[in-house]
Each structure stands twice: as C-alpha cells, then as structure tokens.
C-alpha cells in the first residue's frame, strides 16, 4: 500500500518536474530553449558570433558530414570563408540517434549537460539536425564572423565521449 501511494505521488508530481525542467533549462541557456537562435543579441545576431540560419537560395557550397557510432564526425575539421552560407548534408551512418549542433563551445557544454541530466529532452532548431540511424538531413548555416566555431552531438554521453568538431572561418 505504501509503495502504491509513493508511486501515485510521483506520478502526480511529474508534470511539475517537467515544468521546472523547462524553466531551469531556459534560465541556464537563454535563447537556447530548444536552442532557438543560439542566444539572441539586440541586433538579432547570435551568441559569440557563431553565425545565423542560412538562406537556402544563397548557399555557397555543400559539405557532406557523416556521424558514426564511434562518436566521430567525418570530417571533424571544416574550413569556410566569412560570409559563406553552407549546406551541411548530414548523414547518420550509425545504429543510434545522433545530431549535429552548431554553437559556441560554452553553449555546447552547457546544453550537453542538460541533455545528460534530462535524456528525453527534444529540440529542433536552425542550428541543428537530429537524425535517426541511417537517416540523412541538412543544416543551412551562414558564418558571419571569422574565427573558430564548434559543432557537436548533444545526445546523452556523445559530447562527453568526444563527438565534436570545429569550423574555421577565414
């Protein structure tokens, strides 16, 4: 009887826990709830100069990226020119879900920790593509600033296993 009461209490509190997660998620990652826009700035830009969603009619070139179950992106190092709009043709070559998320390393670390703590969390935004095993998708992104920018898989444990890469913008 006591176990049944505890289970009923836990079920009753589940919506509260989900709501609390949602609020803490937004508080920890402004602009990253679902990672929309990767952190907004007053000028409509994105956090730490990562870039912005690209216009499919202004794609400069396409780059193929393969994600694998050995927790690697191929290629893991990508070079682009400042202002270039890239169509990333992303394929999940593995047997488990993977994703490619473009953001600053700080944002990736923070969001990877949230994904580890809340493994059922879903997100779908312009700076990312999540793919089931064997699936393909695309991510169109414009790199507006020169520098080194990061991408990673934020599925629980994947970032921690080293599933990340970098884009160098010249």
TAWODA-V146701 format. One record per residue. RES is the residue in three letters. PHI is phi as a letter, one per 40 degrees, with the letter a starting at -180 (none if undefined). Layout:
RES:PHI
RES:PHI
This chain:
UNK:none
UNK:c
UNK:c
UNK:c
UNK:c
UNK:c
UNK:c
UNK:c
UNK:c
UNK:c
UNK:c
UNK:c
UNK:c
UNK:d
UNK:c
UNK:c
UNK:c
UNK:c
UNK:c
UNK:c
UNK:c
UNK:d
UNK:c
UNK:c
UNK:c
UNK:c
UNK:c
UNK:c
UNK:b
UNK:d
UNK:g
UNK:b
UNK:c
UNK:g
UNK:g
UNK:d
UNK:g
UNK:f
UNK:g
UNK:c
UNK:b
UNK:d
UNK:c
UNK:g
UNK:c
UNK:b
UNK:d
UNK:f
UNK:g
UNK:c
UNK:h
UNK:a
UNK:d
UNK:c
UNK:c
UNK:c
UNK:c
UNK:b
UNK:c
UNK:c
UNK:a
UNK:b
UNK:b
UNK:c
UNK:b
UNK:b
UNK:b
UNK:b
UNK:c
UNK:c
UNK:g
UNK:b
UNK:b
UNK:b
UNK:c
UNK:c
UNK:b
UNK:b
UNK:b
UNK:b
UNK:c
UNK:d
UNK:g
UNK:c
UNK:b
UNK:b
UNK:b
UNK:c
UNK:c
UNK:b
UNK:b
UNK:c
UNK:c
UNK:b
UNK:b
UNK:b
UNK:c
UNK:b
UNK:a
UNK:b
UNK:b
UNK:c
UNK:a
UNK:c
UNK:c
UNK:c
UNK:c
UNK:c
UNK:d
UNK:c
UNK:c
UNK:c
UNK:c
UNK:c
UNK:c
UNK:c
UNK:c
UNK:b
UNK:c
UNK:c
UNK:c
UNK:b
UNK:a
UNK:a
UNK:a
UNK:c
UNK:c
UNK:a
UNK:b
UNK:b
UNK:b
UNK:c
UNK:d
UNK:g
UNK:c
UNK:b
UNK:a
UNK:b
UNK:b
UNK:b
UNK:b
UNK:b
UNK:c
UNK:c
UNK:b
UNK:c
UNK:i
UNK:b
UNK:b
UNK:b
UNK:a
UNK:a
UNK:c
UNK:b
UNK:c
UNK:d
UNK:g
UNK:c
UNK:c
UNK:c
UNK:c
UNK:g
UNK:c
UNK:a
UNK:a
UNK:b
UNK:b
UNK:b
UNK:b
UNK:b
